[in-house]
Amino acid sequence: MKKISFLLVLATIGLTLSAFLIKSAEKTQFRVATYNIRYAAQMDEESGNGWDIRKGPLASLIQRHAFDLVGTQEGRGNQMNDLKTMLPEFEQILHPYGNDDHHNLGILYKGDLFEPLDQGVFWLSETPDTASIGWDATDRRICQWAKFRHKTSGKEFFFFNTHFYWRKEIARRQSGPLIAAKIKEIAGDTPAMITGDFNSRPETAQIRDILANLKDAYDATESPRKGVEGTGFKGGVFQGTPGGRIDYIFVSPQVRVLGYEVLSDVYNGDRYPSDHLPVTSTVVL
């Protein structure tokens, strides 16, 4: 009888611990995404894919899939203003980049879930602490970051967002180890994640450099992946089958990835809201 009672006590303790861990995980769980929204280009107006046509479906996608924290790329000022109006639940942290700073990296976060504690930016170049063009690139590329407190749990974490140069190889190659080193320098042992359009396939050296310290949500997901494999099209293409996987969510070892999905939502029958597909993961601190 004593042995049976002891086993019952152990089983009760185990169930209690499991319930506690599940409840704790739920408190620190939220949905992260990366989305290159495609800048408002004149050529898109001419092809019937102008920003005024696709901004509604793009904002609806973000709401429909319940994103909590989104890293965006390429949005121009008027586009980010439109999203602020259409997505009032999101606050924005923006930083310009590109030719004449026409584009913005954006961190969109739900104000009722997250409190920003600090923020910054570094340039993808030989001189990352000053505004500069790196290596063989022809315009400025950056990585922005913010330190957040998750209001429900009180836990703190860093969120990075970037857009690698696309046309030349050296700038892409050198941006990988720079990003890896700067994340380690800025975040230290605090949980961290980075989203972005890396313009790089998984097998490239720059992605391998990032994976030395971080996990690819594509591989780290604890449930089966959903959606298509590829995430990017040629510039200004909003239909058809995407090319390679170039948009990523990377997380530090302290972050669990519960799911991974590439979203293929369309409007007007077969149009994507951007020439990139958004990538999203549910994560737990």
Backbone bond lengths (Angstrom), bond angles and torsions (degrees), N, CA, C in turn:
res aa  C-N    CA-C-N  psi(-1)  N-CA   C-N-CA  omega(-1)  CA-C   N-CA-C  phi
1 M - - - 1.463 - - 1.515 111.37 -
2 K 1.375 115.83 -40.45 1.467 118.98 -179.47 1.526 110.56 -62.69
3 K 1.355 115.61 -39.26 1.465 119.90 -179.91 1.522 110.81 -64.27
4 I 1.348 116.42 -41.76 1.459 120.34 179.29 1.523 110.35 -65.04
5 S 1.343 117.35 -42.18 1.466 122.02 179.02 1.523 110.74 -62.28
6 F 1.355 115.53 -41.09 1.463 119.60 179.58 1.525 110.98 -63.83
7 L 1.345 116.02 -41.33 1.463 119.91 178.45 1.522 111.56 -65.67
8 L 1.332 116.22 -36.70 1.467 119.81 177.34 1.528 111.12 -64.83
9 V 1.339 115.47 -40.06 1.468 119.47 177.69 1.518 110.51 -62.66
10 L 1.356 116.33 -44.76 1.470 120.09 178.86 1.527 110.95 -61.20
11 A 1.329 116.27 -42.90 1.464 120.06 179.88 1.523 110.75 -63.43
12 T 1.328 116.70 -41.19 1.465 120.39 178.85 1.516 111.60 -63.63
13 I 1.357 115.37 -42.57 1.466 119.67 177.75 1.525 110.60 -61.85
14 G 1.360 115.20 -42.18 1.463 119.31 179.73 1.506 112.35 -62.47
15 L 1.326 117.88 -43.05 1.464 121.53 179.13 1.519 110.95 -65.48
16 T 1.337 115.48 -40.69 1.472 119.71 179.30 1.514 110.84 -63.66
17 L 1.344 116.04 -43.46 1.463 120.25 178.90 1.515 111.26 -63.63
18 S 1.337 116.92 -42.61 1.468 120.49 179.15 1.520 111.09 -61.62
19 A 1.338 116.26 -43.14 1.461 120.26 179.22 1.518 110.77 -63.37
20 F 1.343 115.94 -39.09 1.471 119.96 178.89 1.520 110.96 -64.28
21 L 1.341 116.06 -44.38 1.467 120.04 -178.56 1.524 110.97 -65.10
22 I 1.328 116.73 -40.28 1.468 120.35 178.67 1.519 110.36 -63.66
23 K 1.340 116.40 -45.53 1.461 120.47 179.87 1.521 111.20 -63.75
24 S 1.351 116.24 -39.87 1.464 120.60 178.64 1.524 111.05 -64.02
25 A 1.349 116.45 -41.92 1.469 120.50 179.58 1.515 110.98 -64.07
26 E 1.326 116.10 -40.15 1.468 119.68 -179.98 1.519 110.92 -62.07
27 K 1.316 117.65 -33.26 1.460 121.52 -178.24 1.525 111.66 -69.78
28 T 1.340 117.58 -26.48 1.466 120.31 -177.16 1.522 111.89 -111.29
29 Q 1.315 117.55 22.33 1.468 122.20 -176.24 1.528 110.08 -100.05
30 F 1.336 116.44 134.21 1.461 120.89 174.49 1.514 109.70 -155.35
31 R 1.340 115.25 171.03 1.463 120.38 -173.67 1.530 110.84 -109.32
32 V 1.314 114.92 122.96 1.464 123.90 -178.60 1.523 108.89 -106.42
33 A 1.332 116.88 149.86 1.463 120.08 177.37 1.518 110.29 -148.71
34 T 1.317 115.17 158.04 1.460 122.07 169.36 1.517 107.94 -124.73
35 Y 1.343 115.66 138.88 1.470 118.73 -174.39 1.526 109.93 -152.48
36 N 1.323 116.02 110.15 1.464 120.68 168.86 1.525 106.20 -80.63
37 I 1.338 117.24 112.04 1.462 120.79 -170.82 1.528 113.05 -89.24
38 R 1.332 118.13 -0.90 1.463 124.02 179.44 1.534 110.59 67.24
39 Y 1.316 115.36 120.66 1.465 119.61 -179.88 1.525 111.16 -63.21
40 A 1.301 116.41 159.10 1.469 121.61 -179.24 1.523 109.25 -76.59
41 A 1.332 116.09 93.85 1.465 122.31 -174.16 1.520 110.93 -99.03
42 Q 1.333 115.52 145.53 1.456 120.66 177.74 1.523 111.52 -63.07
43 M 1.334 116.90 -37.02 1.464 120.28 -179.82 1.532 111.22 -62.43
44 D 1.334 117.47 -28.54 1.462 120.42 178.27 1.531 110.95 -72.99
45 E 1.318 116.00 -33.96 1.463 119.17 174.91 1.526 110.03 -60.29
46 E 1.331 115.37 -42.65 1.461 120.63 -177.11 1.528 112.57 -71.18
47 S 1.338 117.44 -26.50 1.469 120.79 -179.20 1.528 112.61 -93.42
48 G 1.344 116.27 2.54 1.453 119.66 179.66 1.508 114.69 83.95
49 N 1.337 116.45 17.43 1.463 121.36 -179.08 1.530 111.51 -122.07
50 G 1.327 116.29 32.39 1.457 120.48 -177.63 1.521 112.57 -63.18
51 W 1.332 115.44 159.44 1.467 121.37 -176.97 1.523 111.77 -58.12
52 D 1.318 118.24 -40.35 1.470 120.07 -177.99 1.521 111.81 -63.38
53 I 1.331 117.03 -26.02 1.462 121.27 179.09 1.532 110.80 -80.59
54 R 1.327 116.77 -39.87 1.466 119.59 -170.58 1.522 114.51 -99.31
55 K 1.339 117.83 -8.43 1.471 118.50 -176.21 1.531 112.28 -66.28
56 G 1.323 117.67 -35.42 1.462 120.80 178.19 1.521 111.96 -63.60
57 P 1.352 118.02 -52.85 1.461 119.40 176.83 1.531 113.20 -59.27
58 L 1.342 117.14 -34.71 1.465 120.06 -179.58 1.530 110.70 -67.34
59 A 1.331 116.64 -45.48 1.468 120.14 178.46 1.526 110.63 -65.30
60 S 1.327 116.99 -39.17 1.467 120.60 179.13 1.524 111.47 -63.36
61 L 1.335 116.54 -37.57 1.465 120.32 177.95 1.521 110.08 -60.31
62 I 1.324 117.17 -45.59 1.469 121.35 -179.40 1.524 110.89 -60.56
63 Q 1.321 117.10 -41.29 1.462 120.51 179.98 1.521 111.52 -74.24
64 R 1.315 116.34 -41.76 1.467 120.83 -175.49 1.526 111.69 -62.59
65 H 1.320 116.31 -36.06 1.463 120.26 -178.59 1.530 112.46 -95.11
66 A 1.314 116.79 10.12 1.472 122.89 170.05 1.525 113.10 56.39
67 F 1.343 116.61 45.57 1.454 119.36 173.26 1.538 108.98 -65.38
68 D 1.327 115.46 143.71 1.461 121.18 175.71 1.528 112.46 -108.98
69 L 1.330 116.06 -31.46 1.453 121.99 -174.82 1.523 107.42 -146.13
70 V 1.333 117.41 119.84 1.463 121.28 -171.16 1.525 110.19 -129.62
71 G 1.325 116.15 131.88 1.455 121.24 169.20 1.514 108.66 -97.79
72 T 1.341 117.61 119.74 1.463 121.13 179.33 1.521 110.13 -110.22
73 Q 1.317 115.40 156.64 1.460 122.14 177.61 1.530 109.30 -132.18
74 E 1.330 115.28 151.11 1.477 126.05 171.39 1.528 116.19 79.63
75 G 1.312 119.50 -14.41 1.458 119.65 -175.16 1.520 113.14 -59.70
76 R 1.312 116.86 131.57 1.461 120.94 173.86 1.526 109.80 -85.33
77 G 1.329 115.89 170.39 1.452 119.89 -173.38 1.512 114.12 -55.31
78 N 1.348 116.77 -45.21 1.463 119.29 -179.45 1.522 111.50 -66.00
79 Q 1.336 116.99 -33.19 1.461 120.10 178.64 1.525 111.36 -67.31
80 M 1.325 115.82 -43.36 1.463 118.85 -179.65 1.530 110.68 -68.53
81 N 1.321 117.12 -32.78 1.469 119.92 174.80 1.533 110.62 -65.10
82 D 1.335 116.25 -40.85 1.462 120.09 177.57 1.528 110.79 -61.47
83 L 1.339 116.12 -43.65 1.464 119.30 -179.88 1.521 111.38 -66.41
84 K 1.315 116.61 -33.99 1.473 119.38 177.68 1.526 110.57 -63.23
85 T 1.339 115.99 -37.75 1.468 120.46 178.16 1.518 111.62 -72.13
86 M 1.332 117.07 -41.84 1.460 120.73 -176.10 1.521 112.99 -80.67
87 L 1.335 116.56 -20.55 1.472 121.47 -179.39 1.532 108.86 -123.15
88 P 1.327 117.54 67.88 1.470 120.32 -174.10 1.521 113.67 -64.90
89 E 1.324 117.75 -17.18 1.460 120.57 179.34 1.526 112.62 -75.93
90 F 1.343 116.36 -11.16 1.459 121.38 -177.92 1.530 111.69 -104.53
91 E 1.324 115.84 134.37 1.461 122.51 165.60 1.530 107.67 -90.61
92 Q 1.340 116.47 162.78 1.460 120.01 -177.12 1.525 111.35 -129.51
93 I 1.319 115.28 139.59 1.472 122.47 167.46 1.521 105.54 -119.48
94 L 1.326 117.42 117.03 1.463 121.77 -173.16 1.524 110.59 -119.56
95 H 1.337 114.82 150.83 1.462 120.10 169.93 1.524 108.76 -147.67
96 P 1.341 118.10 130.58 1.468 121.58 -176.58 1.528 112.52 -77.22
97 Y 1.333 115.54 155.69 1.463 122.05 176.39 1.524 108.27 -161.30
98 G 1.337 116.14 179.67 1.457 121.00 176.85 1.517 112.45 89.28
99 N 1.324 116.28 -166.24 1.463 121.06 178.06 1.521 109.79 -65.32
100 D 1.334 116.43 119.45 1.463 122.03 -179.71 1.530 112.37 55.00
101 D 1.334 116.16 26.64 1.471 121.49 177.29 1.527 112.52 55.58
102 H 1.330 117.06 38.89 1.463 121.03 -178.97 1.522 112.81 -76.28
103 H 1.340 117.38 -23.47 1.458 121.34 -178.84 1.524 110.08 -100.85
104 N 1.325 115.33 165.62 1.459 120.99 174.73 1.523 110.08 -132.74
105 L 1.340 115.63 137.73 1.445 119.71 159.54 1.520 106.64 -83.16
106 G 1.325 116.75 139.97 1.452 120.20 -178.70 1.519 112.29 -131.54
107 I 1.316 116.43 133.78 1.459 122.09 168.37 1.516 106.03 -107.13
108 L 1.316 116.58 111.50 1.459 123.04 179.33 1.522 107.85 -103.06
109 Y 1.320 116.86 122.72 1.464 120.35 -176.28 1.520 110.50 -136.10
110 K 1.321 116.27 146.82 1.450 121.26 177.69 1.530 109.13 -77.27
111 G 1.313 114.83 119.65 1.454 119.76 -175.47 1.505 114.49 -65.36
112 D 1.337 117.29 -23.60 1.461 118.76 179.19 1.524 112.12 -80.74
113 L 1.343 117.03 -10.84 1.460 120.85 -179.83 1.523 113.79 -106.21
114 F 1.340 116.72 -31.16 1.459 120.21 -171.93 1.527 111.63 -130.45
115 E 1.328 114.74 143.84 1.462 121.55 174.54 1.531 108.26 -117.31
116 P 1.328 118.88 118.83 1.466 119.88 177.73 1.530 110.70 -72.91
117 L 1.326 116.01 133.31 1.460 121.86 -178.80 1.524 112.49 -107.80
118 D 1.318 116.34 -28.51 1.468 121.22 -177.56 1.517 107.42 -162.87
119 Q 1.314 117.00 162.07 1.460 120.69 177.51 1.513 110.19 -158.01
120 G 1.347 115.06 161.75 1.451 119.20 179.98 1.510 111.26 -171.16
121 V 1.325 115.56 -174.60 1.460 121.52 -179.00 1.514 108.22 -153.90
122 F 1.328 116.81 149.73 1.459 120.76 167.95 1.517 108.36 -138.23
123 W 1.323 115.30 155.04 1.465 121.69 -174.80 1.522 109.93 -95.07
124 L 1.320 116.22 141.99 1.457 121.74 177.59 1.523 107.90 -82.16
125 S 1.334 114.51 85.56 1.461 120.71 -174.75 1.528 109.28 -162.77
126 E 1.318 115.39 179.84 1.459 120.97 176.42 1.528 112.03 -68.73
127 T 1.346 116.39 -19.06 1.472 121.63 179.06 1.523 108.32 -124.56
128 P 1.335 118.15 75.76 1.461 121.51 -170.48 1.526 115.61 -66.65
129 D 1.310 117.67 -17.05 1.460 119.49 -177.39 1.530 113.64 -92.48
130 T 1.327 116.90 0.47 1.461 120.67 176.25 1.532 108.96 -130.49
131 A 1.321 116.46 149.13 1.468 120.87 -179.43 1.524 109.43 -59.66
132 S 1.320 117.02 120.21 1.464 120.07 -171.79 1.518 111.02 -162.59
133 I 1.338 114.39 158.85 1.460 122.33 174.02 1.517 107.87 -98.27
134 G 1.333 117.22 132.78 1.451 120.39 -173.34 1.509 114.61 -98.99
135 W 1.327 115.27 139.02 1.452 124.06 169.24 1.533 112.72 50.87
136 D 1.334 118.52 -119.95 1.466 119.94 -176.52 1.529 112.51 -99.87
137 A 1.342 118.18 14.57 1.462 121.53 178.81 1.527 110.50 -71.88
138 T 1.310 115.96 165.43 1.467 121.06 178.84 1.524 112.00 -116.53
139 D 1.326 117.57 0.16 1.460 120.61 175.37 1.527 109.18 -149.46
140 R 1.322 115.80 166.47 1.464 120.57 -176.38 1.531 110.83 -75.40
141 R 1.323 115.98 132.29 1.453 123.02 173.50 1.527 108.37 -121.99
142 I 1.322 116.40 145.71 1.453 120.32 -171.59 1.532 111.39 -137.78
143 C 1.322 114.39 170.52 1.452 122.89 165.81 1.526 106.31 -129.99
144 Q 1.310 116.89 123.42 1.463 121.23 176.80 1.523 108.83 -100.79
145 W 1.325 116.66 157.59 1.464 119.25 177.93 1.524 110.08 -148.54
146 A 1.313 114.06 156.82 1.462 121.33 175.26 1.518 108.26 -143.66
147 K 1.309 115.62 143.14 1.463 121.52 172.56 1.521 107.79 -100.23
148 F 1.321 116.57 127.39 1.458 121.61 -176.41 1.527 111.20 -119.29
149 R 1.317 114.21 153.98 1.464 121.30 164.54 1.510 107.50 -108.82
150 H 1.324 115.90 126.19 1.457 121.38 175.62 1.528 107.41 -78.54
151 K 1.328 116.57 112.60 1.462 121.00 -168.11 1.520 113.40 -62.19
152 T 1.326 118.47 -37.78 1.464 121.05 -176.57 1.514 112.15 -65.77
153 S 1.329 116.06 -43.17 1.464 120.47 -175.66 1.523 113.55 -100.63
154 G 1.340 117.03 -19.61 1.456 120.22 -175.28 1.512 113.34 81.87
155 K 1.331 118.14 -1.02 1.462 120.91 -178.36 1.527 111.04 -75.93
156 E 1.327 115.35 147.88 1.461 121.66 -179.94 1.529 109.93 -108.11
157 F 1.343 115.39 149.74 1.457 120.26 178.83 1.523 108.90 -157.32
158 F 1.324 115.96 163.14 1.464 122.67 176.83 1.521 109.69 -107.41
159 F 1.336 114.75 141.22 1.456 121.40 176.86 1.525 108.03 -125.05
160 F 1.332 116.65 120.92 1.457 123.27 179.13 1.534 108.72 -110.40
161 N 1.331 115.54 153.43 1.465 120.91 -179.26 1.525 107.98 -148.30
162 T 1.348 117.33 136.35 1.458 119.14 -174.17 1.521 112.18 -149.41
163 H 1.329 115.47 168.77 1.463 123.24 174.72 1.522 107.69 -145.74
164 F 1.338 117.41 106.70 1.457 122.19 -179.20 1.530 110.52 -71.53
165 Y 1.336 114.45 151.75 1.462 120.94 173.57 1.531 108.79 -63.39
166 W 1.336 117.24 151.44 1.461 120.22 -170.13 1.519 115.62 -113.69
167 R 1.323 118.02 -27.81 1.472 119.19 -166.32 1.526 113.43 -85.74
168 K 1.320 118.44 -36.30 1.464 122.50 -175.32 1.524 110.46 -112.67
169 E 1.316 116.30 153.67 1.459 121.03 -171.76 1.531 113.18 -82.60
170 I 1.329 117.82 -39.34 1.467 119.35 -172.86 1.528 111.26 -62.23
171 A 1.327 117.21 -42.84 1.469 120.03 -179.38 1.523 110.74 -61.36
172 R 1.322 117.49 -42.56 1.468 120.13 177.58 1.527 110.61 -64.43
173 R 1.318 116.06 -44.92 1.468 120.71 -176.50 1.525 111.34 -61.63
174 Q 1.324 116.75 -43.62 1.464 120.74 -176.29 1.531 112.65 -77.49
175 S 1.317 117.00 -21.36 1.469 119.71 -178.32 1.525 112.01 -69.89
176 G 1.337 117.44 -27.47 1.457 120.55 -178.80 1.521 113.56 -62.40
177 P 1.341 118.59 -58.91 1.463 119.33 179.79 1.525 112.85 -64.55
178 L 1.338 117.26 -30.58 1.465 119.31 176.83 1.517 110.92 -63.85
179 I 1.330 116.24 -47.96 1.467 120.80 178.65 1.531 110.18 -58.12
180 A 1.323 117.00 -46.76 1.463 121.20 -178.28 1.527 111.10 -59.08
181 A 1.333 116.24 -44.50 1.465 120.18 -178.37 1.525 111.73 -68.54
182 K 1.335 117.80 -40.84 1.461 120.99 -177.66 1.529 111.82 -69.47
183 I 1.325 117.57 -36.95 1.465 119.76 177.41 1.524 109.68 -63.04
184 K 1.319 116.42 -42.61 1.464 120.29 178.70 1.529 110.80 -64.45
185 E 1.334 116.05 -39.63 1.467 121.08 -179.98 1.522 111.62 -67.25
186 I 1.323 117.95 -43.55 1.469 122.32 -173.92 1.520 111.79 -81.34
187 A 1.336 117.30 -45.49 1.463 120.73 -173.69 1.519 113.41 -88.01
188 G 1.326 117.66 -27.48 1.453 119.55 -177.31 1.519 110.97 60.03
189 D 1.353 116.07 -127.77 1.466 120.88 -179.47 1.518 113.07 -94.85
190 T 1.341 117.53 5.19 1.462 121.30 177.87 1.525 109.40 -74.74
191 P 1.336 118.59 141.24 1.468 119.71 177.33 1.527 111.45 -52.46
192 A 1.327 116.32 141.64 1.462 120.54 -176.22 1.517 110.11 -145.84
193 M 1.327 114.75 155.85 1.467 121.46 173.74 1.516 107.98 -148.17
194 I 1.321 116.15 154.27 1.460 120.66 177.56 1.519 109.07 -137.26
195 T 1.326 115.60 134.55 1.456 122.41 175.99 1.524 108.29 -115.33
196 G 1.327 115.63 162.06 1.453 116.57 174.70 1.513 114.64 160.91
197 D 1.333 112.63 169.38 1.457 123.19 170.10 1.522 105.34 -96.08
198 F 1.326 116.66 104.26 1.460 121.10 -174.80 1.531 112.00 -92.86
199 N 1.330 117.66 -3.62 1.465 121.43 -179.95 1.524 112.03 46.45
200 S 1.322 116.44 36.31 1.469 122.42 -174.89 1.519 109.78 -144.41
201 R 1.309 116.24 136.73 1.461 120.51 176.21 1.536 110.06 -76.64
202 P 1.316 117.96 161.47 1.470 120.69 -177.23 1.527 114.86 -59.41
203 E 1.327 117.77 -28.07 1.463 120.10 -175.40 1.531 113.30 -83.28
204 T 1.334 118.62 -4.06 1.464 120.66 -175.33 1.535 111.15 -73.86
205 A 1.333 114.46 157.06 1.464 120.62 -177.84 1.528 111.49 -62.22
206 Q 1.339 117.82 -36.67 1.459 119.96 -177.65 1.527 112.42 -66.65
207 I 1.323 116.97 -35.25 1.466 120.00 176.52 1.528 109.64 -71.72
208 R 1.317 118.00 -38.12 1.467 120.53 176.97 1.522 110.92 -62.16
209 D 1.321 117.22 -36.77 1.471 120.20 177.73 1.525 111.26 -62.54
210 I 1.319 116.55 -41.52 1.461 120.59 179.51 1.524 110.20 -66.34
211 L 1.319 116.73 -37.10 1.465 121.08 -178.17 1.525 113.04 -72.52
212 A 1.319 117.83 -7.05 1.464 119.86 175.74 1.526 110.79 -65.31
213 N 1.361 116.70 -29.08 1.466 120.47 -177.76 1.521 113.47 -119.82
214 L 1.325 117.61 -17.40 1.461 121.47 -174.26 1.523 110.92 -124.84
215 K 1.330 116.18 165.37 1.465 122.42 177.83 1.524 109.22 -107.85
216 D 1.309 116.25 140.91 1.455 122.52 173.20 1.526 107.64 -80.68
217 A 1.337 117.40 123.20 1.464 120.37 -179.37 1.524 111.26 -57.08
218 Y 1.300 117.08 -28.75 1.474 122.70 177.41 1.527 110.74 -56.54
219 D 1.337 116.85 -40.31 1.460 122.33 -179.09 1.523 112.51 -92.24
220 A 1.337 117.06 -29.59 1.467 121.05 -172.45 1.518 113.71 -83.62
221 T 1.332 117.83 -12.19 1.459 120.08 -176.21 1.527 111.78 -56.42
222 E 1.335 115.34 137.66 1.459 121.61 -179.00 1.533 112.26 -89.27
223 S 1.309 117.34 -3.40 1.463 121.35 175.49 1.524 108.15 -128.63
224 P 1.322 118.86 163.03 1.470 120.60 -177.39 1.528 112.52 -58.31
225 R 1.321 115.80 140.17 1.459 121.14 177.47 1.523 110.51 -64.20
226 K 1.333 115.26 149.87 1.459 121.06 178.27 1.529 109.43 -123.25
227 G 1.318 116.26 151.90 1.455 121.26 176.33 1.512 112.76 90.19
228 V 1.323 113.62 -173.95 1.462 120.49 -177.83 1.523 110.47 -79.53
229 E 1.316 116.13 172.71 1.462 121.47 -179.41 1.525 111.45 -84.61
230 G 1.324 116.66 -53.36 1.463 120.70 -175.16 1.513 112.74 -72.74
231 T 1.347 115.84 156.62 1.472 120.32 -177.98 1.525 113.40 -127.98
232 G 1.329 119.06 -17.40 1.460 120.32 -173.25 1.514 113.14 -122.43
233 F 1.337 115.19 147.36 1.459 123.06 174.94 1.528 108.32 -113.23
234 K 1.322 117.23 172.90 1.458 120.35 167.99 1.523 108.08 -64.47
235 G 1.325 116.61 150.24 1.458 120.56 -176.84 1.509 113.17 -53.36
236 G 1.343 115.75 126.41 1.450 120.48 177.25 1.516 114.86 83.92
237 V 1.343 118.14 9.60 1.462 122.14 176.33 1.530 107.93 -100.38
238 F 1.330 117.20 125.48 1.456 122.23 -174.54 1.533 112.73 -122.37
239 Q 1.320 116.55 14.65 1.459 121.49 -178.07 1.517 109.67 -141.45
240 G 1.347 115.77 161.77 1.448 120.07 172.99 1.519 113.23 95.17
241 T 1.339 114.49 -157.75 1.460 122.04 -176.83 1.520 109.47 -98.83
242 P 1.340 118.15 128.61 1.461 119.52 -179.07 1.521 112.11 -67.78
243 G 1.320 115.24 160.14 1.460 120.91 178.12 1.517 111.06 -83.39
244 G 1.326 116.98 -129.55 1.456 121.36 -174.12 1.518 114.12 -78.40
245 R 1.322 114.61 172.52 1.460 121.97 176.75 1.526 108.10 -86.89
246 I 1.347 116.23 107.65 1.467 120.75 -177.18 1.533 112.29 -127.08
247 D 1.329 117.36 -4.43 1.458 122.40 177.87 1.529 108.50 -109.19
248 Y 1.333 117.10 132.80 1.462 120.06 -169.07 1.528 112.22 -136.79
249 I 1.339 112.94 158.44 1.456 123.06 162.98 1.527 106.10 -123.51
250 F 1.320 116.57 117.80 1.461 122.24 175.21 1.522 108.93 -110.51
251 V 1.324 116.90 144.35 1.469 120.67 -179.29 1.526 109.67 -133.45
252 S 1.330 115.40 155.19 1.457 120.96 176.45 1.529 109.41 -78.85
253 P 1.335 118.12 166.68 1.473 120.44 -176.52 1.527 114.04 -60.28
254 Q 1.346 118.69 -21.54 1.471 120.86 -178.59 1.523 112.71 -79.54
255 V 1.320 117.61 -2.30 1.463 121.92 -176.44 1.523 109.69 -110.48
256 R 1.322 116.45 125.15 1.462 121.53 174.70 1.526 109.02 -88.68
257 V 1.328 116.06 145.94 1.459 122.41 176.96 1.528 107.56 -114.47
258 L 1.323 116.54 111.36 1.462 120.65 -176.57 1.522 112.43 -84.12
259 G 1.331 117.23 -25.98 1.456 120.17 -178.46 1.508 111.45 -159.76
260 Y 1.324 116.58 161.45 1.472 123.16 -179.42 1.518 108.00 -144.27
261 E 1.344 116.32 133.38 1.468 118.94 -179.70 1.524 110.56 -150.94
262 V 1.323 115.81 139.40 1.464 122.83 169.15 1.528 106.49 -103.99
263 L 1.328 116.03 123.60 1.460 121.07 -172.60 1.525 111.16 -94.46
264 S 1.324 115.83 133.55 1.466 121.55 -177.34 1.526 111.74 -117.66
265 D 1.321 117.82 32.28 1.463 121.50 -179.19 1.529 110.31 -59.36
266 V 1.330 116.39 138.42 1.463 121.26 178.84 1.521 109.70 -125.53
267 Y 1.327 115.47 165.41 1.464 123.03 173.17 1.526 107.34 -136.33
268 N 1.308 116.75 164.44 1.467 121.21 -176.71 1.530 111.81 50.04
269 G 1.322 115.65 37.11 1.454 120.77 174.91 1.507 115.28 92.00
270 D 1.358 117.27 -56.70 1.461 118.61 -173.57 1.526 113.85 -147.73
271 R 1.333 118.00 20.09 1.467 120.98 -178.65 1.531 110.16 -100.00
272 Y 1.329 116.36 133.01 1.452 120.57 171.59 1.532 108.58 -85.63
273 P 1.319 118.66 149.28 1.471 120.18 179.77 1.526 114.04 -68.25
274 S 1.342 117.33 -15.54 1.460 121.42 178.82 1.520 108.94 -146.63
275 D 1.336 116.03 172.83 1.459 119.23 175.12 1.524 111.21 -90.69
276 H 1.318 116.91 14.04 1.467 124.44 167.48 1.518 107.62 -129.30
277 L 1.326 116.02 150.65 1.452 120.75 172.78 1.523 109.05 -96.23
278 P 1.328 117.90 138.22 1.459 119.58 178.98 1.522 111.67 -72.06
279 V 1.323 114.91 145.29 1.456 122.96 175.67 1.529 107.58 -112.21
280 T 1.333 117.28 135.38 1.458 119.56 -177.84 1.515 111.31 -138.99
281 S 1.327 115.62 147.16 1.465 122.51 177.59 1.524 109.63 -141.47
282 T 1.313 115.56 143.47 1.454 120.99 168.50 1.520 107.41 -90.39
283 V 1.328 116.64 126.22 1.462 121.32 -175.08 1.524 109.99 -122.75
284 V 1.326 114.59 159.73 1.459 122.06 177.01 1.520 107.87 -132.27
285 L 1.329 116.40 130.29 1.460 120.89 175.87 1.520 108.46 -78.70
